Amino acid sequence: MKIKESANDELSLLEQIQNQEIEIDSACEGNASCGTCRIILLSDQFSEETPIEKEFWKGRSQKKQERLSCQTYCLKDSEVLLKS
């Protein structure tokens, strides 16, 4: 599912998506330990990977533009693709 996100550096993309009542998995409730909240960024208008997120991806296969929504913040109005 492709959704538009508004710039917001106070709420993670996971929180923004949940606030819109869009269903997204998050088994660890946003603690960057499960990887179920993965998304694909459709632009480069997002925050850099956090140290926690970088640690999560070590030893895992990460697709181009794939991020954890719980660790990503939207810097400008953009679009993301929710993994299904």
C-alpha positions in Angstrom: 0.0 0.0 0.0 1.4 3.4 -1.0 0.6 6.3 1.4 1.5 9.9 1.6 3.1 11.2 4.8 3.4 14.7 6.1 6.6 16.2 7.4 6.8 15.6 11.1 10.1 15.3 13.0 8.5 14.6 16.3 6.6 11.4 15.4 8.1 8.4 13.7 6.6 7.1 10.5 5.2 4.2 12.6 3.4 6.6 14.9 2.1 8.7 12.0 0.8 5.6 10.2 -0.9 4.3 13.3 -2.4 7.7 14.0 -4.1 7.4 10.6 -5.6 4.1 11.7 -3.7 2.3 8.9 -2.8 -1.3 9.9 1.0 -1.9 10.2 2.7 -4.6 12.1 4.9 -3.7 15.0 5.4 -6.7 17.2 8.0 -4.9 19.4 5.9 -1.8 19.6 8.5 0.5 18.0 11.6 -0.7 19.7 13.5 -1.6 16.5 13.9 -5.3 17.5 11.4 -7.2 15.4 11.6 -5.6 11.9 7.9 -6.1 11.3 7.3 -2.4 10.6 9.5 -2.3 7.5 8.6 0.2 4.8 10.0 1.3 1.4 10.8 5.0 1.1 9.8 6.4 -2.3 12.0 9.5 -1.9 15.0 10.7 0.1 13.0 13.1 2.3 13.5 11.1 5.5 15.9 11.1 8.5 19.1 9.1 8.3 19.3 5.7 9.9 19.6 5.8 13.6 22.4 3.9 15.4 19.7 1.5 16.7 18.4 0.9 13.2 21.9 0.4 11.8 22.5 -2.3 14.5 19.2 -4.0 13.5 20.3 -4.3 9.9 23.7 -5.9 10.6 23.7 -9.4 9.2 20.3 -8.9 7.6 19.3 -8.4 4.0 18.1 -4.8 3.4 16.5 -3.8 0.2 17.2 -0.5 -1.4 15.2 2.3 0.4 14.0 -0.2 3.0 13.7 1.2 6.5 12.1 0.5 9.9 9.2 2.9 10.2 9.7 3.1 14.0 13.1 4.6 13.4 12.3 6.9 10.5 11.1 10.5 10.5 9.6 12.3 7.6 11.5 15.6 6.8 9.3 16.8 3.9 5.9 15.6 2.6 6.6 12.3 0.9 5.3 8.8 0.1 6.2 5.4 1.5 5.2 1.9 0.5 4.0 -0.3 3.3 5.3 -3.9 3.1 2.6 -6.5 2.9 
